[in-house]
Amino acid sequence: MKARLRLTLLAVISISSALACTLLTTTEVPATLVPLATPYSQEPAAGICAEPSGEEVAMRLEPGIPDPRCMIVEAGQHLRVVNHTGVDVTVALGSFSAALVPDGETVFEPSFGDYLMSGVHVLQVDPCCGGELWLKE
């Protein structure tokens, strides 16, 4: 009886493993499974924050300062970044990044809620001066 039970259990495990391998190789991972970026704060350091409306919000990188310095954003919005610094820059937010030439721009198409936790995030700009994005729940 023990031998029969062990053999049956091994057969079930083998079938389950084969099915799992098949499912893993034929399905895509949903974007919602991407780890969310952790905020560095729950409130911004910049003080007054703009509250742009619409699906797309824009941050312009000016020499030495972003415009606006802080934005309150919603989970369903996404970001456009415009480089007016006069030099090449690299921008990053969450798991996304892009290189921008002077007067170039990029759009991070995913909605903020798809890759950021609620709280304040900084648009990282190399070599200088990114703004804050405050994703409220």
C-alpha positions, -999 to 999 in steps of 0.1 A, spaced: 0 0 0 28 24 8 45 17 -25 13 23 -44 7 56 -25 42 68 -31 40 59 -69 7 78 -72 20 108 -54 51 109 -76 29 107 -107 8 136 -94 39 157 -87 53 150 -122 21 159 -139 18 191 -118 54 200 -125 49 195 -163 17 216 -162 34 244 -142 63 245 -167 38 247 -196 19 275 -179 51 294 -171 64 292 -207 31 302 -224 19 331 -202 33 366 -199 39 382 -165 14 410 -160 28 445 -156 11 446 -122 37 421 -109 66 446 -114 79 455 -80 68 490 -69 94 516 -62 96 527 -26 92 564 -19 119 583 0 94 603 20 56 606 27 57 644 22 77 666 -2 106 688 8 98 713 -20 69 729 -1 42 739 -26 35 713 -53 17 717 -86 -14 696 -92 -15 690 -130 -46 674 -145 -50 651 -174 -35 617 -182 0 631 -189 20 654 -166 51 672 -177 83 681 -159 107 705 -177 143 703 -167 157 739 -167 194 748 -158 197 741 -121 160 735 -113 131 714 -125 98 731 -134 77 724 -114 100 714 -85 72 692 -71 40 677 -85 11 659 -69 3 631 -92 -24 604 -95 -20 567 -100 -36 569 -135 -13 596 -148 21 592 -166 51 614 -170 67 634 -199 102 648 -192 116 677 -213 153 686 -212 159 724 -214 193 722 -195 214 727 -226 233 694 -219 228 657 -222 211 642 -192 199 608 -180 166 606 -161 153 578 -140 121 571 -120 114 538 -104 127 511 -128 126 533 -159 153 555 -173 161 574 -205 189 595 -220 179 630 -232 198 653 -255 193 691 -251 157 700 -260 149 663 -261 120 647 -243 108 613 -232 75 598 -220 73 571 -193 41 555 -207 31 533 -177 9 549 -151 25 560 -119 4 535 -99 19 506 -120 54 512 -107 55 535 -78 42 531 -42 23 560 -28 46 587 -13 72 611 -26 96 600 -54 124 620 -70 129 621 -107 167 613 -107 186 635 -132 222 630 -139 241 652 -137 217 675 -118 185 686 -104 154 665 -106 119 672 -92 96 655 -67 66 635 -76 41 630 -48 18 600 -55 -11 602 -32 -34 572 -25 
